[in-house]
Amino acid sequence: MGSGSLTHMDENGNARMVDVTGKPPTERSAVARGRVLMRSETIRLIQTGSIPKGDVFSVARVAAVMAAKRTADIIPMCHPLSITAVEVSFAGDPGRGVIDIEARVKAWGKTGVEMEALTAVSAAALTIYDMCKAVDKDMTLTDIRLVAKTGGRSGTYRRGGE
């Protein structure tokens, strides 16, 4: 199929998992980012370890790693991958009322890890929401996006402005 075509659809328009049998394995990586908007006071509670449910960033990091490893279980057309690394970081800015999340995922395989990185960020954001909702129900999860990927036939991608 040509560039820009829908590879998860067969000739009759039915959903399908792409056949990657003949593709050579390569080193793959992806970086995704997202953010959680919340009250400045909520960020301060997180940063001082004062959220009643515990250490928000530690739990969100574990959730992100688990989600990256289980992406094929929740996104129907994703291939199960042997992930070799997942790194998750958080930057809280009480002045802006923002927690930025970044996930970096690596694998050696026949298909990319973009969905794994996006799923990791999503799970981290959802975990932050879950752990903080008792003190801030107005949080917003936003701006979840792929910012970079390497490997495979399509090569390197970097989102402009990131």
SENU-392927 format. One record per residue (C-alpha): residue number from 0; x, y, z. Coordinates in steps of 0.1 Angstrom, whole numbers. Example, Ala and Ser with C-alpha at 12.3 -4.5 7.8 and 13.67 -1.06 7.14 Angstrom:
SENU-392927
(base 0, (123, -45, 78))
(base 1, (137, -11, 71))
This chain:
SENU-392927
(base 0, (0, 0, 0))
(base 1, (12, 35, -7))
(base 2, (21, 62, 18))
(base 3, (-10, 76, 34))
(base 4, (-31, 46, 28))
(base 5, (-50, 29, 55))
(base 6, (-30, -3, 62))
(base 7, (-54, -16, 88))
(base 8, (-81, -21, 62))
(base 9, (-83, -49, 37))
(base 10, (-95, -45, 1))
(base 11, (-131, -48, 13))
(base 12, (-128, -22, 40))
(base 13, (-127, -47, 68))
(base 14, (-104, -40, 98))
(base 15, (-73, -62, 99))
(base 16, (-40, -65, 117))
(base 17, (-12, -57, 93))
(base 18, (10, -87, 82))
(base 19, (46, -78, 93))
(base 20, (59, -114, 87))
(base 21, (83, -103, 58))
(base 22, (96, -71, 74))
(base 23, (131, -71, 88))
(base 24, (134, -63, 125))
(base 25, (151, -29, 133))
(base 26, (157, -9, 164))
(base 27, (125, 12, 171))
(base 28, (119, 41, 194))
(base 29, (91, 66, 201))
(base 30, (86, 96, 223))
(base 31, (52, 108, 233))
(base 32, (41, 136, 255))
(base 33, (9, 148, 272))
(base 34, (-2, 170, 301))
(base 35, (-26, 172, 329))
(base 36, (-40, 207, 338))
(base 37, (-49, 212, 374))
(base 38, (-49, 237, 402))
(base 39, (-15, 250, 413))
(base 40, (-23, 238, 448))
(base 41, (-28, 202, 436))
(base 42, (6, 203, 419))
(base 43, (22, 215, 452))
(base 44, (5, 187, 471))
(base 45, (19, 162, 446))
(base 46, (54, 177, 448))
(base 47, (54, 176, 486))
(base 48, (40, 141, 488))
(base 49, (8, 152, 504))
(base 50, (-18, 135, 482))
(base 51, (-37, 110, 504))
(base 52, (-33, 81, 479))
(base 53, (5, 83, 479))
(base 54, (34, 91, 457))
(base 55, (16, 102, 425))
(base 56, (46, 103, 402))
(base 57, (59, 69, 413))
(base 58, (26, 52, 408))
(base 59, (19, 70, 375))
(base 60, (54, 59, 363))
(base 61, (46, 22, 371))
(base 62, (12, 25, 354))
(base 63, (29, 39, 323))
(base 64, (54, 11, 321))
(base 65, (27, -15, 326))
(base 66, (5, 1, 299))
(base 67, (33, 3, 274))
(base 68, (39, -35, 278))
(base 69, (2, -42, 275))
(base 70, (-7, -20, 246))
(base 71, (-16, -49, 223))
(base 72, (-41, -61, 249))
(base 73, (-62, -29, 247))
(base 74, (-56, -15, 211))
(base 75, (-70, -41, 188))
(base 76, (-48, -39, 158))
(base 77, (-14, -35, 176))
(base 78, (11, -63, 175))
(base 79, (25, -77, 207))
(base 80, (60, -64, 210))
(base 81, (91, -72, 230))
(base 82, (98, -38, 246))
(base 83, (134, -33, 256))
(base 84, (130, 1, 275))
(base 85, (104, 25, 289))
(base 86, (113, 58, 305))
(base 87, (87, 81, 319))
(base 88, (93, 116, 332))
(base 89, (71, 143, 348))
(base 90, (76, 181, 351))
(base 91, (51, 199, 374))
(base 92, (48, 237, 370))
(base 93, (25, 251, 397))
(base 94, (27, 286, 382))
(base 95, (11, 273, 350))
(base 96, (-11, 246, 366))
(base 97, (5, 220, 344))
(base 98, (21, 186, 347))
(base 99, (39, 176, 316))
(base 100, (44, 138, 309))
(base 101, (69, 123, 286))
(base 102, (73, 86, 277))
(base 103, (102, 71, 257))
(base 104, (98, 35, 245))
(base 105, (123, 13, 227))
(base 106, (121, -22, 211))
(base 107, (138, -44, 185))
(base 108, (111, -55, 161))
(base 109, (91, -54, 129))
(base 110, (68, -27, 138))
(base 111, (70, 6, 157))
(base 112, (64, 16, 193))
(base 113, (44, 48, 188))
(base 114, (12, 33, 202))
(base 115, (31, 20, 232))
(base 116, (45, 55, 240))
(base 117, (11, 71, 235))
(base 118, (-5, 45, 257))
(base 119, (21, 50, 284))
(base 120, (15, 88, 285))
(base 121, (-23, 82, 286))
(base 122, (-20, 57, 315))
(base 123, (2, 81, 334))
(base 124, (-22, 109, 329))
(base 125, (-52, 88, 340))
(base 126, (-33, 76, 370))
(base 127, (-25, 112, 380))
(base 128, (-62, 120, 377))
(base 129, (-72, 90, 397))
(base 130, (-48, 97, 425))
(base 131, (-57, 134, 427))
(base 132, (-94, 135, 420))
(base 133, (-103, 137, 457))
(base 134, (-87, 171, 459))
(base 135, (-92, 184, 423))
(base 136, (-121, 172, 402))
(base 137, (-115, 199, 375))
(base 138, (-83, 184, 361))
(base 139, (-80, 181, 323))
(base 140, (-60, 155, 304))
(base 141, (-48, 171, 272))
(base 142, (-22, 173, 244))
(base 143, (-13, 136, 241))
(base 144, (8, 134, 210))
(base 145, (37, 116, 193))
(base 146, (67, 139, 192))
(base 147, (93, 115, 176))
(base 148, (99, 81, 163))
(base 149, (128, 62, 147))
(base 150, (133, 29, 129))
(base 151, (115, 10, 102))
(base 152, (109, 17, 66))
(base 153, (94, 52, 72))
(base 154, (126, 62, 91))
(base 155, (127, 91, 115))
(base 156, (99, 115, 124))
(base 157, (101, 146, 146))
(base 158, (70, 167, 152))
(base 159, (76, 203, 143))
(base 160, (81, 227, 172))
(base 161, (90, 200, 198))
